[in-house]
Amino acid sequence: MTQHLAAAPAAPTTGTHTGWWRDAVIYQVYPRSFADGNGDGMGDLEGIRSRLPYLRDLGVDAVWLSPFYASPQADAGYDVADYRAIDPMFGTLLDADALIREAHALDLRVIVDLVPNHSSDRHEWFQRALKEGPGSPLRERYHFRPGKGESGELPPNDWESIFGGPAWTRAADGEWYLHLFAPEQPDFNWEHPAVRDEFRSILRFWLDMGVDGFRVDVAHGLVKAEGLPDIGSHDELKLLGNDVMPFFDQDGVHEIYRSWNQVLTEYSPSLRPGVPPRDRILVAEAWTPTVERTANYVRPDEMHQAFNFQYLGTHWDAAELRTVIDASLAAMRPVGAPTTWVLSNHDVTRHATRFANPPGLGTQLRTPGDRALGLRRARAASLLMLALPGSAYVYQGEELGLPDVTDLPDEVRQDPSFFRATGQDGYRDGCRVPIPWTATGPSYGFGAGGSWLPQPTTWGPLSVESQTGDPHSTLELYRSALTIRRTHPDLGAGESLTWLPSPHGVLAFTRHPGFTCTANTTGAPVSLSAPGRLLLASTEVTVAGGMVTLPADTTAWWAV
């Protein structure tokens, strides 16, 4: 596979640009699996800091860090015991400070995960609530309820955990507490003013540390319907789903995010000495029934971005993609927010494996599928995504073309939902295997002490070391694409996208007047008029006599 670069990138735009996040490429780091600095087999903040130059050279604008807070790790850090402390497995607050400072020195912004829907059951508030018993003021900060039945032996309602089983666990004194996820993750009661005050304080703590924004976990889940009503009959819940539920996407969440927006406004310009003014942002992880409901989270006085999960779940099909792209742009336009695009993250099977399998299998798969087909489609899908107007998210390792590890032995898996009887599939470990840096070694350069999840023995050729300098590699494809995206005046922010006539199964659109993207989603070559000068392609493209033969599952960029 060969991509073709223009002799020189286009000149950078000279127009006024506001809001770095409107066209940012944001790279998600899963700290456990990125780089191990102390050799204990677990990724950490020092390891991340040592690899920041790689991210700068890759061409991304910001780094989003999945949780590194003090936690018992019942759900890989999404069960937070102390929101102002670093878990010792990842380092210290001094390590976090050094990482943030060095990232800024490299012109990389830092976004941290915030987990406001629930805490760990080891959180001081929850421990005191258990100790003080029914009627305790601390219990009002969570959802404690008496049970149903003659002696309260039944849960308060019929809600089910996203991880499977009842969403309620009974305390030793007989009351039940709500947890939409694992029992170790009790849900906060966001109607309580102390909860709201506490999280505004947490925002300020990390803003004072110098972070540039927050990715808000389960942003759609904070507020529950009044009275916690029964759901009745429904299909099995999924972690990543768009079902209408009384505990998701309630209108009351928007008041919370308006108050958070006001906190972030206080920090522009920066209050930290030596840190230049930077727009701080809020990013919503909000699974909603429609993109129109998602747009509610990014109204001008609320959040700045929301993940476009409708796009992530779209098949590699021209008609489906066009429909979702149009709907996404249309939904964001009235609220003035940028559209975001994402193909993979720490909760779903990597797109190089999803696209290797037949459509309709969901976002968590157990089968490797056709590896060559999946990689070819993944490369094409990545170029398509990076050509769209707005902001894009890259999950660590996708720039290497990593597949999901679908054959992990059950005994090494750590996803809590894997061990529960029902609920979402529990195969998230496959996308969390530590990434390879070198071609050889016991952990392919991840760290001196091996890796917490076993890496495939075939990953040497996929490593950063092996792919660097290879013009055929997926890593160099990403580097080239991000260079062009950053410098070409018609890429990045904006709403401009005009569809062009194209053969069946092919997407063709122009951005402003100077850039065209063509994507063949079919399994056969397609011939069409060459739109201009070839800038980049996900596979080798032949141009002759004003015509281009676009191979199967290929995206090409053109200067017009």
ChimeraX attribute file (.defattr): number of C-alpha atoms within 10 A of each C-alpha:
attribute: neighborCount
match mode: 1-to-1
recipient: residues
	/A:1	12
	/A:2	16
	/A:3	21
	/A:4	19
	/A:5	18
	/A:6	13
	/A:7	7
	/A:8	8
	/A:9	16
	/A:10	18
	/A:11	11
	/A:12	13
	/A:13	13
	/A:14	7
	/A:15	7
	/A:16	5
	/A:17	10
	/A:18	10
	/A:19	14
	/A:20	17
	/A:21	25
	/A:22	21
	/A:23	25
	/A:24	20
	/A:25	25
	/A:26	23
	/A:27	25
	/A:28	22
	/A:29	22
	/A:30	25
	/A:31	26
	/A:32	27
	/A:33	25
	/A:34	26
	/A:35	29
	/A:36	28
	/A:37	23
	/A:38	18
	/A:39	16
	/A:40	15
	/A:41	22
	/A:42	24
	/A:43	26
	/A:44	27
	/A:45	29
	/A:46	20
	/A:47	24
	/A:48	25
	/A:49	20
	/A:50	14
	/A:51	15
	/A:52	17
	/A:53	15
	/A:54	13
	/A:55	18
	/A:56	16
	/A:57	12
	/A:58	19
	/A:59	22
	/A:60	24
	/A:61	21
	/A:62	25
	/A:63	24
	/A:64	23
	/A:65	20
	/A:66	22
	/A:67	26
	/A:68	28
	/A:69	27
	/A:70	25
	/A:71	26
	/A:72	18
	/A:73	18
	/A:74	18
	/A:75	18
	/A:76	18
	/A:77	20
	/A:78	26
	/A:79	27
	/A:80	30
	/A:81	23
	/A:82	16
	/A:83	23
	/A:84	15
	/A:85	16
	/A:86	20
	/A:87	22
	/A:88	13
	/A:89	18
	/A:90	25
	/A:91	21
	/A:92	19
	/A:93	17
	/A:94	11
	/A:95	16
	/A:96	22
	/A:97	15
	/A:98	15
	/A:99	20
	/A:100	22
	/A:101	21
	/A:102	17
	/A:103	20
	/A:104	18
	/A:105	11
	/A:106	15
	/A:107	13
	/A:108	22
	/A:109	26
	/A:110	23
	/A:111	25
	/A:112	22
	/A:113	18
	/A:114	25
	/A:115	22
	/A:116	21
	/A:117	24
	/A:118	27
	/A:119	25
	/A:120	27
	/A:121	23
	/A:122	19
	/A:123	22
	/A:124	13
	/A:125	17
	/A:126	21
	/A:127	14
	/A:128	15
	/A:129	20
	/A:130	18
	/A:131	14
	/A:132	13
	/A:133	16
	/A:134	18
	/A:135	10
	/A:136	13
	/A:137	12
	/A:138	20
	/A:139	23
	/A:140	19
	/A:141	21
	/A:142	24
	/A:143	17
	/A:144	26
	/A:145	20
	/A:146	17
	/A:147	19
	/A:148	13
	/A:149	10
	/A:150	7
	/A:151	9
	/A:152	15
	/A:153	14
	/A:154	16
	/A:155	21
	/A:156	23
	/A:157	18
	/A:158	16
	/A:159	23
	/A:160	20
	/A:161	23
	/A:162	22
	/A:163	27
	/A:164	25
	/A:165	18
	/A:166	20
	/A:167	24
	/A:168	28
	/A:169	21
	/A:170	19
	/A:171	13
	/A:172	10
	/A:173	10
	/A:174	16
	/A:175	20
	/A:176	23
	/A:177	23
	/A:178	28
	/A:179	27
	/A:180	23
	/A:181	27
	/A:182	27
	/A:183	21
	/A:184	20
	/A:185	25
	/A:186	27
	/A:187	27
	/A:188	24
	/A:189	22
	/A:190	23
	/A:191	15
	/A:192	12
	/A:193	10
	/A:194	13
	/A:195	17
	/A:196	18
	/A:197	10
	/A:198	11
	/A:199	17
	/A:200	16
	/A:201	14
	/A:202	14
	/A:203	20
	/A:204	17
	/A:205	14
	/A:206	16
	/A:207	21
	/A:208	14
	/A:209	15
	/A:210	26
	/A:211	23
	/A:212	25
	/A:213	26
	/A:214	23
	/A:215	24
	/A:216	20
	/A:217	21
	/A:218	19
	/A:219	24
	/A:220	24
	/A:221	23
	/A:222	23
	/A:223	23
	/A:224	21
	/A:225	14
	/A:226	9
	/A:227	7
	/A:228	14
	/A:229	15
	/A:230	12
	/A:231	14
	/A:232	8
	/A:233	7
	/A:234	8
	/A:235	6
	/A:236	11
	/A:237	19
	/A:238	16
	/A:239	20
	/A:240	18
	/A:241	16
	/A:242	17
	/A:243	16
	/A:244	13
	/A:245	19
	/A:246	18
	/A:247	18
	/A:248	22
	/A:249	28
	/A:250	17
	/A:251	14
	/A:252	15
	/A:253	18
	/A:254	22
	/A:255	11
	/A:256	16
	/A:257	20
	/A:258	17
	/A:259	14
	/A:260	21
	/A:261	18
	/A:262	13
	/A:263	17
	/A:264	20
	/A:265	13
	/A:266	13
	/A:267	19
	/A:268	13
	/A:269	14
	/A:270	19
	/A:271	14
	/A:272	13
	/A:273	8
	/A:274	8
	/A:275	13
	/A:276	13
	/A:277	12
	/A:278	17
	/A:279	17
	/A:280	27
	/A:281	23
	/A:282	25
	/A:283	24
	/A:284	24
	/A:285	20
	/A:286	24
	/A:287	26
	/A:288	22
	/A:289	16
	/A:290	15
	/A:291	22
	/A:292	14
	/A:293	15
	/A:294	26
	/A:295	26
	/A:296	18
	/A:297	29
	/A:298	25
	/A:299	19
	/A:300	13
	/A:301	16
	/A:302	22
	/A:303	24
	/A:304	23
	/A:305	26
	/A:306	27
	/A:307	22
	/A:308	26
	/A:309	23
	/A:310	22
	/A:311	21
	/A:312	17
	/A:313	21
	/A:314	20
	/A:315	17
	/A:316	21
	/A:317	16
	/A:318	18
	/A:319	15
	/A:320	12
	/A:321	18
	/A:322	16
	/A:323	12
	/A:324	18
	/A:325	22
	/A:326	12
	/A:327	16
	/A:328	23
	/A:329	22
	/A:330	16
	/A:331	21
	/A:332	23
	/A:333	14
	/A:334	10
	/A:335	15
	/A:336	14
	/A:337	23
	/A:338	26
	/A:339	29
	/A:340	26
	/A:341	27
	/A:342	22
	/A:343	25
	/A:344	24
	/A:345	22
	/A:346	18
	/A:347	18
	/A:348	25
	/A:349	27
	/A:350	29
	/A:351	29
	/A:352	28
	/A:353	30
	/A:354	34
	/A:355	23
	/A:356	21
	/A:357	19
	/A:358	12
	/A:359	13
	/A:360	10
	/A:361	11
	/A:362	15
	/A:363	22
	/A:364	22
	/A:365	22
	/A:366	18
	/A:367	15
	/A:368	18
	/A:369	17
	/A:370	15
	/A:371	16
	/A:372	12
	/A:373	17
	/A:374	23
	/A:375	23
	/A:376	22
	/A:377	29
	/A:378	30
	/A:379	28
	/A:380	24
	/A:381	24
	/A:382	24
	/A:383	25
	/A:384	21
	/A:385	20
	/A:386	24
	/A:387	29
	/A:388	26
	/A:389	24
	/A:390	25
	/A:391	25
	/A:392	26
	/A:393	24
	/A:394	22
	/A:395	19
	/A:396	24
	/A:397	27
	/A:398	24
	/A:399	21
	/A:400	25
	/A:401	23
	/A:402	23
	/A:403	24
	/A:404	26
	/A:405	23
	/A:406	19
	/A:407	11
	/A:408	18
	/A:409	9
	/A:410	9
	/A:411	6
	/A:412	11
	/A:413	18
	/A:414	19
	/A:415	20
	/A:416	19
	/A:417	22
	/A:418	19
	/A:419	14
	/A:420	15
	/A:421	11
	/A:422	19
	/A:423	19
	/A:424	21
	/A:425	21
	/A:426	23
	/A:427	25
	/A:428	27
	/A:429	22
	/A:430	26
	/A:431	29
	/A:432	26
	/A:433	24
	/A:434	30
	/A:435	25
	/A:436	29
	/A:437	25
	/A:438	20
	/A:439	18
	/A:440	16
	/A:441	14
	/A:442	15
	/A:443	27
	/A:444	24
	/A:445	22
	/A:446	25
	/A:447	24
	/A:448	16
	/A:449	16
	/A:450	20
	/A:451	25
	/A:452	19
	/A:453	21
	/A:454	16
	/A:455	20
	/A:456	13
	/A:457	10
	/A:458	9
	/A:459	19
	/A:460	20
	/A:461	15
	/A:462	25
	/A:463	23
	/A:464	24
	/A:465	18
	/A:466	19
	/A:467	20
	/A:468	16
	/A:469	11
	/A:470	13
	/A:471	16
	/A:472	17
	/A:473	23
	/A:474	28
	/A:475	26
	/A:476	20
	/A:477	26
	/A:478	23
	/A:479	17
	/A:480	20
	/A:481	24
	/A:482	21
	/A:483	17
	/A:484	25
	/A:485	21
	/A:486	22
	/A:487	15
	/A:488	18
	/A:489	19
	/A:490	23
	/A:491	23
	/A:492	23
	/A:493	21
	/A:494	20
	/A:495	19
	/A:496	17
	/A:497	20
	/A:498	13
	/A:499	14
	/A:500	13
	/A:501	10
	/A:502	16
	/A:503	12
	/A:504	12
	/A:505	18
	/A:506	23
	/A:507	22
	/A:508	23
	/A:509	19
	/A:510	23
	/A:511	22
	/A:512	16
	/A:513	12
	/A:514	15
	/A:515	22
	/A:516	28
	/A:517	25
	/A:518	26
	/A:519	26
	/A:520	29
	/A:521	26
	/A:522	18
	/A:523	13
	/A:524	12
	/A:525	14
	/A:526	20
	/A:527	14
	/A:528	15
	/A:529	13
	/A:530	20
	/A:531	19
	/A:532	15
	/A:533	15
	/A:534	22
	/A:535	24
	/A:536	24
	/A:537	26
	/A:538	31
	/A:539	23
	/A:540	17
	/A:541	19
	/A:542	13
	/A:543	16
	/A:544	9
	/A:545	7
	/A:546	10
	/A:547	14
	/A:548	18
	/A:549	16
	/A:550	25
	/A:551	22
	/A:552	20
	/A:553	28
	/A:554	29
	/A:555	29
	/A:556	26
	/A:557	26
	/A:558	19
	/A:559	20
	/A:560	16
